[in-house]
Amino acid sequence: MDIGINETSGRGKMFSAEACYRQTVEKILAIPRFTQKNPLAHTRELLAELGNPQERFQVIHVAGSNGKGSVCAFLASVLLAAGKQTALFTSPHLVDIEERFCMGGIEDGWEGLHPCSRQEFVEASFEVDKAVAAMARRGLPHPTFFEYIFAMGMLIFAKNQVNYAVLETGLGGRLDATNAVQKPLLAVLTSISLEHTEILGDTVAQIAAEKAGILKPGVPVVYDASSPEANSVIAARANALGCRCYPVNPKKIKIFLNTGKKIDFSYDSGYDVMEAEIPFGAPYQVQNAAVALQALECLAEEAGISQEAIQRGMAKTEWKGRMQEVRPGVYLDGAHNNAGIEKFLEAVEQVTGDSAVLLFSMVQEKDYAHAARRLIGSGRWEEVIVTAVPGARGVPCRVLAEAFRKAAREQEGRSSMRLGKRAAKITEIEALADAFAYAQKVKKPGQALFCAGSLYLIGELERIAGGMQK
């Protein structure tokens, strides 16, 4: 299918293709994203209608509360460095929706992963629409937003004849659309903490049970062993399914060097001591990298991954919005839940010992009141600029600002006043573009500016700033 219209004018054809792409994006974004989920049987029915494209490549399935996107990026980068036709399915996108479907392979040389083309994107949507129509004739409901784009991704990857696809779950694991894949090569669970408690459960154990729902009989599982409460749940589930377990204990990690831009470390898997360099300065990325190293050790023999490829792939990993320095002294970090806020503050401590400026926003389903108390309580900020994430999910700017002002008043009534200090100045600017411009203006020479919170915020900042370095 050619998404352009056959015209004598090349310019006219290009315009037609662009219009078709925009209409397709608008159609997909109009699908309700947070309605009642369809059962996994529905997702499998959709995939079957498409010819089960997910069965044409090997799948590495990744779930978790924090770090799963980074772990996926490490794994995909190494697979690419090893010469494999590689695909990466992640969410959400930061700027363009086709970022969710990234690929790379031997014929590209070393150029990293790249999003699918707009032509591929529109063609996949056309194919999914045909499958949806066929299902509707049988009385089956329309796919959710995530089901729809997952099916698109599987089609795109199959048509590009990828060898390996690294799949990041959306929400949870057990009922996630990605869990329709029935025979993954490996399951990976990253750090698990309280998140989406209204859906996944209000304890770490309950959430771990949902995440561990991606485990399949006999499929090995690698997991972040930082939480004893989560560990016991994962180990019990793995034992019941006959899965070999590979826990990644933070005590087995040693950091040799952190320049603020890269970290050299080692990880003792019990079988081998592996050393690696990662191009990130945030300490939390070391645990994510160790999880990826353990997963790669499990894959190395079967996939033919050399130590040289592991070293090169880890060192060249790219992942936007995770303590990413986009301009001198300006950092973006998608710290979107309580555990993420803690890791973010650890990274801030690594980057600078001086007071800094914070630009912050969050979405409504997150515990923004706790985030405000923790951020203000850290005493790291000279000024906090509160803004709004565009769209219905964003916390209204005035509500978020009041949460920060309340936290600042509480802070002033405690230790900060006894020390003769005032809590951070709180500035409220509704429009994100104006907030970002103001933040850059008030940032003093040599002072750091951190833009943190929802990944939707980070994506909009990427769009607003334009041309930011990776």
C-alpha positions in Angstrom: 0.0 0.0 0.0 1.3 3.4 -1.0 0.1 6.1 1.4 0.7 8.8 -1.2 -1.8 9.5 -3.9 -0.6 9.0 -7.5 -0.2 12.5 -8.8 2.1 14.1 -11.4 3.4 16.5 -8.7 5.9 14.9 -6.3 5.1 17.8 -3.9 1.4 16.9 -4.0 2.2 13.2 -3.3 4.4 14.2 -0.3 1.6 16.4 1.1 -0.9 13.5 0.7 1.4 11.1 2.6 1.8 13.6 5.4 -1.9 14.2 5.7 -2.6 10.4 5.7 0.0 10.0 8.5 -1.5 12.8 10.6 -5.0 11.4 10.1 -3.8 8.0 11.2 -2.2 9.4 14.3 -5.3 11.3 15.2 -7.5 8.2 14.7 -5.2 6.1 17.0 -4.9 8.7 19.7 -8.7 9.0 19.8 -9.0 5.4 21.0 -9.9 5.6 24.7 -6.8 4.6 26.6 -8.1 4.1 30.1 -11.4 2.3 29.7 -12.2 -1.3 30.8 -9.5 -3.6 29.6 -10.3 -6.5 27.3 -9.2 -9.9 28.4 -6.0 -11.4 27.0 -8.1 -13.8 24.9 -9.2 -10.7 23.0 -5.7 -9.6 22.3 -4.8 -13.1 21.1 -7.8 -13.1 18.9 -6.6 -9.8 17.3 -3.1 -11.2 16.8 -4.6 -14.4 15.3 -6.6 -12.3 12.9 -3.3 -10.7 11.8 -1.6 -14.1 11.3 0.2 -14.2 14.7 3.1 -12.0 13.7 4.5 -12.2 17.3 5.5 -15.8 16.6 7.9 -14.9 13.8 10.7 -13.7 16.1 12.2 -14.3 19.6 10.8 -12.2 22.4 12.4 -10.9 25.6 9.6 -9.7 27.8 10.3 -7.0 30.4 8.0 -5.8 33.2 8.5 -3.7 36.4 7.7 -0.4 38.1 10.9 1.5 37.5 13.8 1.0 35.1 12.1 -1.3 32.6 12.6 1.1 29.7 16.3 1.5 30.5 16.7 -2.3 30.8 15.0 -2.7 27.4 17.3 -0.1 25.9 20.4 -1.8 27.2 19.3 -5.2 25.9 18.3 -3.9 22.5 21.6 -2.0 22.1 23.7 -5.1 22.9 21.6 -7.3 20.5 22.2 -4.7 17.8 25.9 -4.6 18.6 25.9 -8.4 18.2 24.7 -8.0 14.7 21.1 -9.1 15.3 18.0 -7.7 13.5 16.6 -6.1 16.6 13.3 -4.5 17.6 12.2 -2.5 20.6 8.6 -1.9 21.7 8.3 0.7 24.5 5.8 3.3 25.9 5.0 6.1 26.1 6.5 7.9 23.2 8.2 11.2 23.9 7.6 13.2 20.7 6.3 11.0 17.8 4.2 7.9 18.2 6.3 5.8 15.9 9.1 6.0 18.6 7.3 3.1 20.2 8.4 0.8 17.3 12.2 1.0 17.0 14.4 -1.3 14.9 18.0 -1.8 13.7 20.0 -4.4 12.1 23.1 -5.6 10.2 22.4 -3.7 7.1 22.3 -0.4 9.0 25.9 -0.7 10.4 26.3 0.9 13.8 23.7 3.6 13.7 21.6 2.6 16.7 17.9 1.8 16.7 15.5 4.0 14.7 11.7 4.3 14.7 9.7 2.7 12.0 8.9 4.8 8.9 5.7 6.7 8.6 4.8 4.5 5.6 5.3 1.4 7.8 3.2 3.0 10.6 0.3 3.8 8.3 0.3 0.4 6.6 0.3 -1.4 9.9 -2.7 0.7 11.1 -4.5 -0.2 7.9 -3.9 -3.9 8.5 -5.0 -3.7 12.1 -8.2 -1.8 11.0 -9.1 -4.7 8.7 -8.6 -7.2 11.5 -10.7 -5.0 13.9 -13.5 -4.8 11.3 -13.5 -8.6 10.9 -13.7 -9.0 14.7 -16.5 -6.5 15.0 -18.5 -8.6 12.5 -18.2 -11.5 15.0 -19.5 -9.2 17.8 -16.1 -8.6 19.4 -15.2 -5.2 21.0 -12.8 -2.7 19.6 -9.2 -3.1 21.0 -8.0 -0.7 23.6 -5.4 1.9 22.6 -2.5 -0.2 23.9 -3.9 -3.4 22.3 -4.1 -1.6 19.0 -0.5 -0.2 19.0 0.9 -3.5 20.3 -0.7 -5.3 17.4 0.8 -2.7 15.0 4.2 -3.2 16.5 4.1 -7.0 16.1 3.1 -6.5 12.4 5.9 -4.0 11.8 8.5 -6.1 13.4 7.4 -9.3 11.6 7.5 -7.5 8.2 11.0 -6.3 8.9 12.0 -9.9 9.7 13.6 -9.0 13.0 15.4 -11.8 15.0 14.7 -10.5 18.5 12.1 -8.1 19.9 12.5 -6.6 23.3 8.9 -5.9 24.6 8.2 -3.5 27.5 4.9 -4.0 29.3 2.5 -1.1 29.5 0.7 -1.3 32.9 1.2 -4.3 35.2 2.0 -7.5 33.5 -0.5 -10.3 34.0 -3.3 -8.6 32.1 -1.1 -6.5 29.8 -1.6 -6.8 26.1 2.1 -7.8 25.7 1.4 -10.9 27.8 -0.4 -12.3 24.8 3.0 -13.6 23.7 2.9 -17.2 24.9 6.5 -18.4 24.3 9.0 -15.7 25.2 12.7 -16.5 25.2 13.3 -14.8 28.6 11.3 -12.8 31.2 12.8 -9.9 33.0 11.5 -8.1 36.0 13.0 -4.7 37.0 12.5 -2.8 40.3 9.0 -3.2 41.8 7.4 -0.5 44.0 4.0 1.0 44.8 2.4 2.3 41.6 -1.1 2.4 40.1 -2.3 1.1 43.4 -6.0 1.6 42.3 -5.4 -1.1 39.6 -2.5 -3.3 40.6 -2.9 -3.5 44.4 -1.8 -1.5 47.4 1.2 -3.5 48.6 4.5 -4.3 46.9 3.6 -8.1 47.1 0.3 -7.6 45.3 2.0 -5.5 42.6 4.9 -8.0 42.3 2.2 -10.7 41.7 0.8 -8.7 38.8 4.3 -8.1 37.3 5.2 -11.7 37.7 2.2 -12.6 35.7 4.4 -12.4 32.6 6.3 -15.6 33.7 5.6 -18.6 31.5 6.2 -22.3 32.2 9.9 -23.2 31.9 10.9 -19.7 30.7 13.9 -18.4 32.6 13.4 -15.2 34.7 15.9 -12.5 35.6 14.7 -10.1 38.3 15.9 -7.2 40.4 16.3 -8.6 43.9 16.3 -5.2 45.7 12.9 -5.8 47.4 12.6 -8.8 49.8 8.8 -8.5 49.7 8.8 -8.7 45.9 11.5 -11.4 45.8 9.5 -13.9 47.7 6.5 -13.5 45.4 8.6 -13.8 42.2 10.5 -16.8 43.4 7.3 -18.6 44.4 5.7 -17.9 41.1 8.8 -19.0 39.2 9.0 -22.2 41.3 5.4 -23.1 40.5 6.0 -22.7 36.8 9.4 -24.5 36.7 11.3 -21.3 35.7 15.0 -21.0 36.4 15.6 -17.9 38.5 18.4 -15.4 38.2 18.1 -12.7 41.0 20.2 -9.6 40.7 21.3 -8.6 44.1 22.6 -5.0 44.5 25.3 -6.2 46.9 26.9 -8.0 43.9 27.5 -4.6 42.1 30.6 -2.5 42.5 31.0 1.0 41.1 34.6 1.9 40.1 34.0 5.4 38.6 31.2 7.9 38.1 32.2 11.0 36.2 28.6 12.3 36.2 28.3 11.4 32.5 29.4 7.7 32.6 29.8 4.9 35.1 32.2 2.0 35.2 31.1 -0.9 37.3 31.2 -4.7 37.8 28.5 -7.2 38.5 29.1 -10.7 40.0 26.5 -13.1 38.6 27.9 -16.0 40.6 29.1 -17.5 37.3 31.2 -14.6 36.1 32.3 -11.1 37.1 31.3 -8.8 34.3 32.6 -5.3 33.9 30.8 -2.6 31.8 30.7 1.1 31.1 27.3 2.9 30.7 26.9 6.4 29.3 24.8 7.7 32.2 25.7 9.4 35.4 22.6 8.5 37.4 23.5 5.8 40.1 20.1 4.1 39.6 21.1 3.1 36.1 23.8 0.8 37.5 21.2 -1.6 38.9 19.2 -1.5 35.6 22.5 -2.2 33.7 23.2 -5.2 36.0 19.8 -6.6 35.4 20.5 -6.3 31.7 23.9 -7.9 32.1 22.4 -10.9 33.9 19.8 -11.2 31.1 22.5 -11.1 28.5 24.5 -13.8 30.2 21.4 -16.0 30.0 21.0 -15.2 26.3 24.7 -15.1 25.3 25.2 -18.8 24.3 21.9 -19.3 22.4 21.9 -15.9 20.7 25.7 -15.8 20.0 26.4 -12.6 21.9 30.1 -12.0 22.5 31.6 -10.2 25.4 32.9 -7.5 23.0 29.3 -6.9 21.8 28.1 -6.7 25.4 30.8 -4.1 26.2 30.1 -2.1 23.0 26.4 -2.2 23.2 26.2 -1.2 26.9 28.6 1.7 26.3 26.5 3.0 23.3 23.1 2.7 24.8 20.8 5.7 24.2 17.7 6.3 26.3 16.1 9.7 26.4 14.6 11.3 29.5 16.5 9.5 32.2 18.8 12.0 33.8 19.6 13.1 30.3 21.8 16.2 30.0 20.2 18.0 27.0 22.1 21.2 27.3 24.9 22.2 29.6 23.5 22.1 33.1 20.0 21.2 32.0 18.7 17.6 32.8 15.5 15.7 31.9 14.3 12.8 34.1 11.1 10.9 34.0 10.8 10.4 37.8 7.1 9.5 37.7 6.4 7.7 40.9 7.6 7.6 44.6 10.4 5.2 44.0 11.4 7.2 40.9 11.5 10.4 42.9 13.9 8.7 45.4 16.2 7.6 42.6 16.0 11.0 41.0 17.2 12.7 44.2 20.1 10.3 44.5 21.1 11.3 41.0 20.8 15.0 41.7 23.2 14.5 44.6 25.6 12.9 42.2 25.3 15.7 39.6 25.6 18.7 41.9 26.2 19.6 45.5 24.8 23.1 45.1 21.2 24.3 45.2 19.4 23.9 41.9 16.3 24.8 40.0 13.5 22.3 39.5 10.8 22.3 36.8 8.1 19.7 37.7 4.8 18.3 36.7 2.9 15.0 37.1 -0.2 13.2 36.0 -3.2 12.7 38.3 -3.0 9.0 39.0 0.4 9.5 40.6 0.9 10.5 44.3 1.9 14.1 43.5 1.4 15.2 47.2 4.0 12.8 48.4 6.3 13.8 45.5 6.0 17.4 46.5 6.7 16.7 50.2 9.8 14.6 49.3 11.2 17.0 46.8 10.8 20.0 49.1 12.0 18.1 52.0 15.3 17.3 50.2 16.3 20.9 50.6 18.0 20.8 47.2 16.0 23.6 45.4 16.4 27.3 45.2 13.3 27.5 43.2 10.6 25.0 42.0 8.7 25.9 38.9 5.4 24.0 38.8 3.7 23.6 35.4 1.0 21.4 33.8 1.3 18.3 31.6 -0.9 19.0 28.5 -4.0 16.9 28.3 -6.7 15.7 30.6 -4.4 13.5 32.7 -2.2 16.3 34.0 -2.6 17.6 37.5 -4.0 21.1 37.3 -1.2 23.6 37.8 -2.9 25.3 40.7 -3.5 22.0 42.5 0.1 20.9 42.0 1.4 24.3 43.1 -0.7 24.2 46.3 0.8 20.8 47.1 4.3 22.2 46.8 3.4 25.4 48.8 1.9 23.2 51.6 5.1 21.1 51.6 7.2 24.3 51.7 5.2 25.7 54.7 5.7 22.5 56.5 9.4 22.5 55.8 9.7 26.1 57.0 8.0 25.0 60.3 10.6 22.3 60.9 14.4 22.2 60.6 14.8 24.8 57.9 13.5 27.6 60.1 15.7 26.5 63.0 18.7 26.7 60.7 17.7 30.1 59.5 16.8 28.9 56.0 13.7 29.2 53.9 12.2 26.5 51.8 12.3 26.8 48.0 10.5 29.5 46.2 7.5 28.1 44.4 6.6 29.5 41.0 3.4 28.6 39.2 3.4 28.8 35.3 0.6 27.0 33.5 2.0 26.9 30.0 4.9 24.5 29.7 6.7 26.5 27.1 6.6 29.6 29.2 7.7 27.6 32.3 10.7 26.2 30.5 11.7 29.6 29.2 11.4 31.0 32.7 13.4 28.2 34.2 16.3 28.8 31.8 16.2 32.5 32.5 16.3 32.2 36.3 19.0 29.5 36.3 22.2 31.2 37.4 25.5 30.6 35.5 26.9 27.2 36.6 23.6 26.3 38.3 21.8 23.1 37.3 18.2 23.0 36.1 16.3 19.7 36.5 13.1 19.0 34.6 11.4 16.0 36.2 8.1 14.2 36.6 5.9 12.6 34.0 7.4 11.2 30.8 4.6 13.2 29.1 6.3 16.3 30.5 9.7 15.2 29.2 8.2 14.4 25.8 6.7 17.9 25.5 10.0 19.5 26.5 11.7 17.5 23.8 9.1 18.9 21.3 9.3 22.5 22.6 13.1 22.7 22.8 13.6 20.9 19.4 17.0 19.7 18.3 18.1 18.8 21.8 21.2 16.6 21.9 20.8 13.0 22.8 
